[in-house]
Amino acid sequence: MENNQGNKNYIEKAEQFLVHTYNRYPIVLDHGEGVYLYDRNGEKYLDFAAGIAVCSLGYSHEGYKNALKEQAEKLLHVSNLFYTAPTADAAEKLKKASGMDRVFFTNSGTEAIEGALKAARKYAYTKQSGRFEFVAMNHSFHGRSMGAVSVTGTESYRTPFEPLVSGVRFARYNDLESVKAQITDKTCAIILETLQGEGGIYPAEPIFLEGLRKICDEQDILLIFDEIQCGMGRTGSMFAWQDYEVKPDLMCMAKAIGNGVPVGAFAMTEKVAEYSLKPGDHGTTYGGNPFVCAAVSKVLDIFEEEKIVEHVKEITPYLEGKLEELVEEFETVKERRGKGLMQGLVLERPVGEVISNAQKEGLLVISAGGNVLRMVPPLIIEKEHVDEMIEKLKKALAA
Ligand SMILES: Cc1ncc(COP(=O)(O)O)c(C=O)c1O
């Protein structure tokens, strides 16, 4: 344990040497155990952020750590010019869990989005349909690369980097008529989050997804779901679309599939694969290397062994009930939105202030969409952690 100077030094060093793309919180995190994180002073934080919906199994999971150690001893990387057992195993398990047919491993969520956009364009190209446009949603978030920003529906993320990828039209989320108005005979795909995260925690309405599926089927347009944040058990089903029974043609994943190692994936149905990416069309040096795939494989095993999805289903009503009580109790808490362990409280006061108060109480929460306090805890939280979070959040809201 170090004195506070230890924290301060690292904050100053980071500010001096890192590009200023983040307004970081003034905490230097050091290690984690279960659903708790500890800073360099030994201060303990109940973590309801999970590294932005990544660390679903919490911290220092014994089986997960051992799987990483074992693979690190053996082989980290070989490139995609060769086969490895962990990559093949992870693909098989992810196919089973995702309900899709074929998987391409990436290094991040953003890169999964890029791949899915390319896969959709290639599908249209092979079919010589003349289609190339994308319909995306207002308030969506799909990442920060040029392609991902091009389908992200927040002006401030887009404007400084224009001109972006052409042929993108924006519609309103959960408004089927608005999507229909943007579809042309050039539309190759519709892309959306099954539950909008960064935009403010908006779950899709079943009728919206069903309507999109129908439009896509009728016009041979591909439906792309971004499940990078809402996937892998977070909403109470393995992937959020499975709860709606509206299957996408392409799906993007990342975050929780690796539980902390940098890995993402886009997956497609056999129908898409037949006309889409072929050797030479797409690639990545690191993507799906044996190290990250050993992690994915182990995460999927643990999900099954520890019945993580069932646990999320079980604990959700308790969390939702407690959050609803905050809406009743606090004038400034206007609404609860969300599904499973992806919840938001709409606040009528600066969210940053509440986040900062919460940190002083030893609770980590984050924001979404400007006025929403977002909670995406590790999926292993128990009722006692919900109670502890509520107690701390009450103090943060009262301050
Ligand atoms: C829905 C969604 N899509 C894409 C991304 C980008 O993923 P990454 O940061 O791994 O590139 C994020 C990240 O927060 C996300 O929430």
The ligand as a Gaussian input file, in Angstrom:
#p B3LYP/6-31G(d) Opt

LIG

0 1
 C      -22.375000      -0.712000     -28.663000
 C      -20.917000      -0.502000     -28.866000
 N      -20.389000      -0.702000     -30.081000
 C      -19.079000      -0.546000     -30.305000
 C      -18.217000      -0.173000     -29.311000
 C      -16.747000      -0.014000     -29.598000
 O      -16.055000      -1.055000     -28.995000
 P      -14.480000      -0.911000     -28.654000
 O      -14.354000       0.202000     -27.692000
 O      -14.112000      -2.247000     -28.108000
 O      -13.776000      -0.640000     -29.931000
 C      -18.723000       0.055000     -28.032000
 C      -17.834000       0.498000     -26.943000
 O      -18.250000       1.009000     -25.926000
 C      -20.105000      -0.116000     -27.803000
 O      -20.641000       0.093000     -26.591000

